[in-house]
């Protein structure tokens, strides 16, 4: 009788170990997916930062051209915001 109890206990322990291994593999897979996603987000962040830098450069170039062509529109940023707020 004791042998059957020990065999049952052995099978239960094997089931628990199998479940733990399955969960461990799942956690490793999720860790790889998260690392891959973080690398993607870092690349996207770098791309967007470069795009923002180029856009800021274009805006400053356009502001310079506007100041040369229309000197009366050479307002400081505070004055421009005040005009925008007054219009609303």
Buried (B, 14 or more C-beta within 10 A) or exposed (E): EEEEEEEEEEEEEEEEEEEEEEEEEEEEEEEEEEEEEEEEEEEEEEEEEEEEEEEEEEEEEEEEEEEEEEEEEEEEEEEEEEEEEEEE
